Amino acid sequence: MNSSQSKVVTIERHINEQERLHTGATGDFSGVLRDLTLAFKIIWRQTSKAGLVNILGATGKENIHGDQVKKLDVFADETIYKAMDHGGNLCVMASEENEDVLHIPDRYPTGKYVLLYDPLDGSSNIDANVSIGTIFSIYRRISKSGKGTIEDCTQGGFKQIAAGYVVYGSSTMLVYTTGNGVYGFTLDPSIGEFLLSHEDLKIPAKGKIYSVNEGNYKYWQPGVKKYIKFLQEENKEESRPYSLRYIGSLVADFHRTLLYGGIFMYPSDIRNKKGKLRLMYEANPLAMIVEQAGGVAMDGEQRILDIKPDSLHQKTPLFLGSSEDIKICKEFIDGREFDLS
């Protein structure tokens, strides 16, 4: 065997190695992550053949946010819940697709962890065969025992003990952090395993790409508009203009930003003053990941992970990406004038 050959690391092996970094670990937390990876494989299997089975299209229903519910949304939501409800490691769950918390059935034991998840991010793009994904977040329970509560599910983002996402695209990739760096795993369908492909991911300090839905430009606050114009102005010394890349699936846009650097933005506007993205299911987990990778996440005023949640489905503006890009964006939002000539 060639001694220079890279080692093969499955996600289960990596989870076990990460667990050893924590004195007194019982294995319960690792059990949560292992059950999640099984759910992701099942969702991948279904999304990869969606065009061949009767699972594309809308159900005719709306979720708590007023969005049309797709058939794959329902499948992903139920798959994650059923994979996680009986392991004895969770006390409660919450999903973007459900108005209330999801309790563990009475016939199963409860544990000391809390799972929040967006089962299928970007589902409005499903029928167009655009990359979609799953986002998740794990907390320790704060209730003493028994069934978990809504308070367990509305903790500040800084209390997350793990966060991650899966991109179901040309390849299926799982990215996660437990607070000791960010790691990416690519699914090898031939053996059904997530294999380590991106070790200790770091976002570049500055990028050349901005990602935002410019169709909303006229509704943004003046500082954000000026920042966009700044990015579009030519300045070779500062590597401008930036390139615009916007997929419309948050998990896919974030994944590109993490790998290549730059900035992703979903600002508030005069129609959605509180923002549109979900704090608990989208902003918090992605903020933890980008910070662990050396980047920054804010709502335009403060750090995302410092926001004190007041509801399960709270919304927020979101700016995340490379540290230098976020810094300049914040200066524009705060009213600093730049010479755009």
Secondary structure as UniProt FT lines:
FT   TURN            3..4
FT   HELIX           11..19
FT   TURN            20..21
FT   TURN            23..24
FT   HELIX           28..48
FT   HELIX           50..52
FT   TURN            53..55
FT   STRAND          58..62
FT   TURN            64..65
FT   STRAND          68..70
FT   HELIX           71..84
FT   STRAND          90..95
FT   TURN            96..97
FT   STRAND          102..103
FT   TURN            106..107
FT   STRAND          113..121
FT   HELIX           123..128
FT   STRAND          132..140
FT   HELIX           150..153
FT   HELIX           157..159
FT   STRAND          162..168
FT   STRAND          172..177
FT   STRAND          182..188
FT   TURN            189..192
FT   STRAND          193..198
FT   STRAND          209..211
FT   HELIX           214..219
FT   HELIX           222..232
FT   HELIX           236..238
FT   STRAND          243..244
FT   HELIX           250..260
FT   STRAND          263..266
FT   TURN            273..274
FT   STRAND          277..278
FT   HELIX           279..283
FT   HELIX           284..292
FT   TURN            293..294
FT   STRAND          296..298
FT   HELIX           304..306
FT   TURN            312..313
FT   STRAND          315..316
FT   STRAND          318..321
FT   HELIX           323..333
FT   TURN            334..335
//
